[in-house]
């Protein structure tokens, strides 16, 4: 078992949260993940790099007809 001690002086000098300090200690340079992000923000971030020509080919009724596109069920009448 590894014991890591953080003195009050070290914590104050770094002015980091415990999570950020542990990430720094582990050598991770990426920012901490915010567990309270809205799902729409995550989706927008993940879709940001999708080329426009791919976005243009996506179905316009993907939300209302998701069962058709995911499971192959017949489309619902709108």
Backbone as JSON, one array per atom type, in Angstrom:
{
  "sequence": "XXXXXXXXXXXXXXXXXXXXXXXXXXXXXXXXXXXXXXXXXXXXXXXXXXXXXXXXXXXXXXXXXXXXXXXXXXXXXX",
  "N": [[0.84, -1.16, 0.0], [0.53, 2.22, -0.81], [1.26, 5.21, 0.77], [0.27, 8.49, 0.66], [1.13, 11.62, 1.62], [-0.1, 14.83, 2.25], [0.73, 17.91, 3.19], [-0.66, 20.71, 4.99], [0.63, 23.0, 4.21], [1.68, 22.35, 1.7], [-0.68, 21.96, 0.28], [-1.8, 24.51, 0.42], [0.16, 26.0, -0.91], [0.01, 24.98, -3.47], [-2.61, 25.5, -4.13], [-4.73, 23.88, -5.12], [-7.53, 21.72, -5.78], [-8.26, 18.66, -4.04], [-8.73, 16.59, -5.87], [-7.61, 17.69, -8.24], [-4.97, 17.97, -7.38], [-4.24, 15.29, -6.98], [-4.44, 14.38, -9.62], [-2.4, 15.87, -10.78], [-0.26, 14.82, -9.35], [-0.35, 12.23, -10.33], [0.51, 12.72, -12.83], [-1.17, 13.54, -14.81], [-2.17, 15.75, -17.24], [-4.51, 16.73, -18.18], [-7.59, 18.58, -17.73], [-9.73, 18.31, -14.82], [-12.61, 16.21, -14.91], [-15.83, 17.46, -15.13], [-18.39, 16.45, -13.18], [-20.93, 17.42, -13.29], [-21.77, 18.26, -15.75], [-24.01, 19.14, -18.36], [-25.79, 16.85, -20.38], [-26.24, 17.61, -23.01], [-24.17, 19.38, -23.5], [-22.0, 17.63, -23.48], [-22.6, 16.06, -25.72], [-22.53, 17.98, -27.81], [-19.84, 18.71, -27.64], [-18.61, 16.27, -28.33], [-19.53, 15.97, -30.92], [-18.4, 17.99, -32.32], [-16.15, 17.63, -34.01], [-17.1, 16.27, -36.18], [-17.26, 16.0, -39.63], [-18.81, 18.4, -41.9], [-20.02, 17.26, -44.19], [-20.69, 14.71, -43.37], [-22.48, 15.27, -41.3], [-24.52, 16.36, -42.84], [-25.6, 14.13, -44.03], [-26.89, 12.83, -42.02], [-29.92, 11.54, -40.56], [-32.85, 13.57, -40.49], [-34.98, 13.03, -38.9], [-34.06, 11.62, -36.75], [-34.32, 11.67, -33.93], [-37.08, 11.37, -33.36], [-37.59, 9.01, -34.68], [-35.91, 7.09, -33.62], [-35.99, 4.33, -32.88], [-36.32, 3.06, -35.32], [-33.87, 3.64, -36.63], [-32.0, 2.58, -34.85], [-32.82, -0.06, -34.14], [-34.03, -1.04, -36.41], [-36.77, -1.14, -36.64], [-40.08, -0.64, -38.02], [-40.84, 2.65, -39.28], [-42.45, 5.09, -37.24], [-45.7, 6.48, -37.57], [-46.18, 9.9, -38.05]],
  "CA": [[0.0, 0.0, 0.0], [1.28, 3.46, -0.88], [0.68, 6.3, 1.55], [0.63, 9.81, 0.14], [0.8, 12.64, 2.61], [-0.15, 16.2, 1.75], [0.67, 18.81, 4.32], [-1.46, 21.91, 4.77], [1.48, 23.96, 3.5], [1.73, 21.94, 0.3], [-2.01, 22.21, -0.3], [-1.97, 25.97, 0.29], [1.09, 26.48, -1.93], [-0.47, 24.54, -4.78], [-3.97, 26.01, -4.27], [-5.47, 22.96, -5.97], [-8.45, 20.83, -5.09], [-7.65, 17.35, -3.82], [-8.78, 15.86, -7.14], [-6.63, 18.27, -9.16], [-3.65, 17.66, -6.86], [-3.98, 13.88, -7.28], [-4.19, 14.27, -11.06], [-1.06, 16.41, -10.99], [0.65, 13.83, -8.79], [-0.36, 11.08, -11.23], [1.09, 13.12, -14.1], [-2.21, 13.82, -15.79], [-2.21, 17.18, -17.54], [-5.83, 17.16, -18.63], [-8.4, 19.14, -16.64], [-10.64, 17.39, -14.15], [-13.92, 16.06, -15.54], [-16.9, 18.04, -14.32], [-19.47, 15.47, -13.15], [-22.22, 18.08, -13.36], [-22.0, 18.82, -17.08], [-25.26, 18.75, -18.98], [-25.55, 15.87, -21.45], [-26.21, 18.29, -24.31], [-22.81, 19.92, -23.65], [-21.13, 16.5, -23.83], [-22.91, 15.69, -27.1], [-22.0, 19.04, -28.68], [-18.38, 18.6, -27.62], [-18.23, 15.07, -29.08], [-19.92, 16.1, -32.33], [-17.7, 19.17, -32.87], [-15.19, 17.26, -35.03], [-17.74, 15.55, -37.28], [-17.24, 16.84, -40.83], [-20.13, 18.86, -42.35], [-20.64, 16.35, -45.17], [-21.28, 13.61, -42.6], [-23.66, 15.83, -40.62], [-25.57, 16.56, -43.84], [-26.19, 12.83, -44.35], [-27.61, 12.28, -40.87], [-31.38, 11.7, -40.72], [-33.46, 14.72, -39.81], [-35.97, 12.53, -37.95], [-33.34, 10.66, -35.92], [-34.81, 11.63, -32.55], [-38.44, 10.83, -33.3], [-37.6, 7.67, -35.28], [-34.69, 6.4, -33.17], [-36.15, 2.87, -32.91], [-36.11, 2.64, -36.71], [-32.45, 3.73, -36.97], [-31.19, 1.75, -33.96], [-33.24, -1.46, -34.13], [-34.59, -1.44, -37.7], [-38.22, -1.26, -36.58], [-40.74, 0.25, -38.97], [-40.98, 4.04, -38.82], [-43.74, 5.46, -36.64], [-46.4, 7.53, -38.31], [-46.15, 11.15, -37.28]],
  "C": [[0.9, 1.24, 0.0], [0.54, 4.53, -0.1], [1.2, 7.61, 0.99], [0.19, 10.84, 1.17], [0.88, 14.02, 1.96], [-0.28, 17.11, 2.96], [-0.2, 20.01, 3.98], [-0.67, 22.94, 3.97], [1.56, 23.63, 2.01], [0.4, 22.26, -0.38], [-2.21, 23.7, -0.54], [-1.07, 26.51, -0.81], [0.61, 26.13, -3.32], [-1.81, 25.18, -5.12], [-4.78, 25.19, -5.28], [-6.47, 22.18, -5.13], [-7.73, 19.49, -4.91], [-7.61, 16.56, -5.12], [-7.73, 16.38, -8.12], [-5.21, 17.96, -8.7], [-3.27, 16.21, -7.16], [-3.71, 13.66, -8.77], [-2.79, 14.78, -11.39], [-0.02, 15.4, -10.51], [0.76, 12.61, -9.72], [0.22, 11.44, -12.6], [0.07, 13.38, -15.19], [-2.31, 15.33, -16.0], [-3.59, 17.66, -17.96], [-6.64, 17.7, -17.46], [-9.32, 18.09, -16.03], [-11.98, 17.37, -14.87], [-14.96, 16.62, -14.59], [-18.07, 17.07, -14.31], [-20.85, 16.08, -13.29], [-22.47, 18.74, -14.71], [-23.32, 18.31, -17.63], [-24.96, 17.85, -20.16], [-25.48, 16.54, -22.81], [-24.83, 18.91, -24.56], [-21.83, 18.82, -24.05], [-21.34, 16.11, -25.29], [-22.34, 16.71, -28.07], [-20.48, 18.93, -28.77], [-17.92, 17.4, -28.46], [-18.54, 15.18, -30.56], [-19.17, 17.22, -33.04], [-16.78, 18.81, -34.03], [-15.79, 16.48, -36.2], [-17.79, 16.46, -38.5], [-18.66, 17.22, -41.29], [-20.81, 17.91, -43.33], [-21.24, 15.12, -44.49], [-22.54, 14.09, -41.89], [-24.82, 15.99, -41.6], [-26.28, 15.26, -44.19], [-26.98, 12.22, -43.2], [-29.11, 12.51, -41.02], [-31.91, 12.87, -39.91], [-34.48, 14.27, -38.76], [-35.34, 11.5, -36.99], [-33.86, 10.56, -34.49], [-36.19, 10.97, -32.49], [-38.52, 9.4, -33.83], [-36.39, 6.83, -34.83], [-34.81, 4.88, -33.19], [-35.92, 2.31, -34.32], [-34.61, 2.59, -37.03], [-31.58, 2.83, -36.09], [-31.53, 0.27, -34.13], [-33.81, -1.94, -35.46], [-36.09, -1.62, -37.69], [-38.84, -0.35, -37.63], [-40.86, 1.67, -38.39], [-42.38, 4.26, -38.27], [-44.39, 6.51, -37.53], [-46.44, 8.77, -37.44], [-47.44, 11.9, -37.38]]
}
